[in-house]
Amino acid sequence: MSNPRVANIIKRRIARTRLSRNIQQYQDFVNDGYNYILNPESGELHLVGLNNFRGSHGLASANLEEFWGIYNLDDDIPIHFFPDATEISLYWYDTDELIGNYTLNKCKYCYPA
């Protein structure tokens, strides 16, 4: 018979480890100057900023190692100025090769209506 207290301790330790990794990963996105991060699984676009890590959008518990960092190509018109469902072309930063088109899906926490 397993001891639920032991399982809870392990579960908490894993959660803290994921949180620690996510804090570091998010700090890397900030330090690298990304404007946004994109969850490739849900398609949600999140704003990158020091005050935007915690909150109901789930970045603290997500697998940020799978997220893509995105820079604005045009500083005059940031991506988030466009309405949801706008097609945005994504390019690899270092090669300028087209990755494909992305249908804008802004995180409702980062971009409240």
C-alpha positions as CSV (number, residue, x, y, z in Angstrom):
1,M,0.0,0.0,0.0
2,S,1.4,3.4,-0.9
3,N,1.8,6.3,1.4
4,P,-0.1,9.3,0.0
5,R,2.1,11.7,1.9
6,V,5.1,10.4,0.1
7,A,3.4,10.8,-3.2
8,N,2.3,14.3,-2.3
9,I,5.9,15.2,-1.4
10,I,7.2,13.9,-4.7
11,K,4.4,15.6,-6.6
12,R,5.2,18.9,-5.0
13,R,8.9,18.5,-5.7
14,I,8.2,17.8,-9.3
15,A,5.9,20.8,-9.5
16,R,8.6,23.1,-7.9
17,T,11.2,21.7,-10.4
18,R,8.9,22.5,-13.3
19,L,8.2,26.0,-11.9
20,S,12.0,26.6,-11.4
21,R,12.7,25.5,-15.0
22,N,9.8,27.6,-16.3
23,I,11.1,30.7,-14.4
24,Q,14.5,30.2,-16.0
25,Q,13.1,29.5,-19.5
26,Y,10.9,32.6,-19.3
27,Q,13.8,34.7,-18.0
28,D,15.7,33.5,-21.1
29,F,12.9,34.7,-23.4
30,V,13.0,38.1,-21.7
31,N,16.8,38.3,-21.8
32,D,16.9,37.3,-25.5
33,G,14.5,40.2,-26.3
34,Y,11.5,38.2,-27.5
35,N,8.3,40.2,-27.8
36,Y,6.1,37.1,-27.6
37,I,6.1,33.4,-27.0
38,L,3.9,31.0,-28.9
39,N,2.4,27.8,-27.5
40,P,2.6,25.6,-30.6
41,E,0.1,23.1,-29.1
42,S,-2.7,25.6,-28.3
43,G,-1.7,28.3,-30.8
44,E,-1.9,31.0,-28.1
45,L,0.3,34.0,-28.3
46,H,1.6,35.3,-25.0
47,L,3.2,38.7,-24.3
48,V,6.7,38.5,-22.9
49,G,7.5,40.8,-20.0
50,L,8.8,40.7,-16.5
51,N,5.3,41.2,-14.9
52,N,3.6,38.6,-17.2
53,F,4.8,35.2,-16.0
54,R,2.2,34.3,-13.3
55,G,-1.5,34.5,-13.9
56,S,-4.5,32.6,-15.2
57,H,-2.9,31.9,-18.6
58,G,-0.9,29.0,-17.1
59,L,2.7,29.9,-18.1
60,A,4.0,29.0,-14.7
61,S,2.9,25.4,-15.2
62,A,3.2,25.0,-19.0
63,N,6.0,23.3,-20.7
64,L,7.9,26.4,-21.8
65,E,10.7,24.4,-23.3
66,E,8.3,23.7,-26.2
67,F,7.3,27.3,-26.7
68,W,8.6,29.4,-29.6
69,G,10.1,32.9,-29.0
70,I,8.9,35.5,-31.5
71,Y,10.2,38.9,-32.4
72,N,8.2,41.6,-34.1
73,L,9.4,42.1,-37.7
74,D,8.0,45.6,-37.8
75,D,8.3,47.8,-34.7
76,D,5.8,50.3,-36.0
77,I,2.9,47.7,-36.0
78,P,3.4,45.0,-33.4
79,I,1.7,41.6,-34.0
80,H,-0.7,42.1,-31.1
81,F,-2.3,45.2,-32.8
82,F,-3.9,42.9,-35.3
83,P,-7.3,41.2,-34.5
84,D,-7.5,37.5,-33.7
85,A,-7.7,35.2,-36.7
86,T,-5.3,37.5,-38.7
87,E,-2.8,35.4,-40.7
88,I,0.8,36.2,-39.6
89,S,3.8,34.9,-41.5
90,L,6.5,33.4,-39.2
91,Y,10.2,33.2,-40.3
92,W,13.2,31.6,-38.7
93,Y,15.2,34.5,-37.2
94,D,18.7,33.4,-38.3
95,T,17.8,32.3,-41.9
96,D,14.8,34.4,-42.8
97,E,13.2,31.2,-44.1
98,L,9.4,31.1,-44.0
99,I,8.1,28.6,-41.3
100,G,4.6,29.1,-42.4
101,N,1.5,31.2,-41.6
102,Y,0.1,31.4,-38.1
103,T,-3.5,32.4,-37.4
104,L,-3.3,34.9,-34.6
105,N,-4.8,33.6,-31.3
106,K,-4.0,36.0,-28.5
107,C,-4.0,34.8,-24.9
108,K,-7.1,36.3,-23.2
109,Y,-5.0,36.9,-20.0
110,C,-2.3,38.8,-21.8
111,Y,-4.7,40.7,-24.1
112,P,-8.0,41.2,-22.3
113,A,-10.8,42.5,-24.6
